[in-house]
C-alpha cells in the first residue's frame, strides 16, 4: 500500500513538473511570437507610410513575413513540447510510413509556394491588374490577387483560377509596356478632406491618373489613385505625382 501511494505521489510530482515546464515554454513562445510579429508589423508599417512605396506590395510582404514567423513558431513549439513530454518526434516521423511521406510532401509544397511567392513579389514579376499567361498551364487572364501561396487570375470567360505559386515555372506579362500601379496616400479622419482636395487638384493635370476612393488596409485609411503609364515612365511619374500629393 505504501509502495502504491509512493508511486502515485511520484507520478503526480512528475505530471506537475511537466505541466509547469510546458506552461513556461508556452509563455516563452507566446512572448517570442508576439514580439516578432510586432517588430515586423512596426517595420513594415513605418515603411508603408513612406510616400515612394507601393503600399499593397509592402503589406503583402508583411503578411508573408508574419506567416513565416507563425509557422516557424508553431512548429518549434510543438517539437519542444513533445520533447519535454518524452515523445521521440524524429522516430515517430521516421516510422510514420505513408502518413509521414504525405506530411513531408505537403510541407514541401507549402515551403515551395511561399519561397516562389516571395520572389514573385520581391522581383515585381507581376502586379494586380496585369494581363499574364502561364507557360505550360494554358491559363491566361488578368491578375486579381498576388498572395504568398497562390495567384488568382480572372480569364476572358470570367472564370477565376487559383494557381499555386509552386506551379509557376514561367510566365508572360503583357502589361510591361503599359502598367497600372496604385498610389496610396495614408490619411486620418482629421486630414482626409484636405488630402483628398490636394489629390484631386493634382490628378486634374495628369490624364494617366484615376481616383479610386478611400480604402481600409489593416485598420489604416488610404486615398487610392491608379496610375497607368509605360513601364519606362511609370517610376519617375510615380515619384513626381507623390511629391505633389505631399506638397504643403
Secondary structure as UniProt FT lines:
FT   HELIX           2..48
FT   TURN            51..52
FT   HELIX           55..85
FT   HELIX           89..94
FT   HELIX           98..122
FT   TURN            123..124
FT   TURN            128..129
FT   STRAND          131..134
FT   TURN            135..138
FT   STRAND          139..146
FT   STRAND          150..154
FT   TURN            156..157
FT   STRAND          160..164
FT   HELIX           165..167
FT   STRAND          171..173
FT   TURN            174..175
FT   STRAND          178..187
FT   TURN            189..191
FT   HELIX           192..203
FT   TURN            204..205
FT   TURN            207..208
FT   STRAND          209..217
FT   TURN            218..219
FT   STRAND          220..230
FT   HELIX           231..245
//
